[in-house]
Amino acid sequence: MEVREGYKQSEVGMVPEDWRTARLGYMSAFITSGSRGWAKYYSDSGALFVRSQNVRNGHLDLADRQYVTPPRGSEGNRTRLILGDLLITITGNSVGNVAMVEQELGEAYISQHVGLV
C-alpha cells in the first residue's frame, strides 16, 4: 500500500505522521455500552435518549429525538452522558460512527447500540 505524504502506516492502518496510537483503555478511565431494554421507558418528554441514528458524520444529530423516563438505579448512572463524552456506534449499519458531546444536553442517556468513552 502506498503511503501518502504526511501519513504513516501503523498497526491500525494509515494515520497522520504526528499521531500516536494507543489502546482506548489506556486513554480513558471509563468505557461502557448503553442500557438494554429501555424501549419500555420511552416517553413523550423527559430525558434525552441518544440512539445510534443520532451519531452521524462526526457529530450528534438530534433532529430525530427520543425521550425516556429512566428507571432508578445504577443503569441510569452508568449510561448518563456528560459534556466531553465520546460516543461510538457499536451495532447495526452505522458501526464505527463517532461523535463527541460538545454541548450540555441536560439529562441524557445512551442506548445499547452506542458505546460511551
Secondary structure as UniProt FT lines:
FT   TURN            5..6
FT   STRAND          7..10
FT   TURN            11..12
FT   STRAND          13..16
FT   TURN            17..18
FT   HELIX           24..27
FT   STRAND          32..33
FT   HELIX           38..41
FT   STRAND          42..43
FT   STRAND          47..50
FT   HELIX           52..54
FT   STRAND          55..56
FT   STRAND          58..60
FT   STRAND          67..68
FT   HELIX           74..78
FT   TURN            83..84
FT   STRAND          86..89
FT   TURN            93..96
FT   STRAND          98..100
FT   STRAND          108..111
FT   TURN            112..113
FT   STRAND          114..116
//
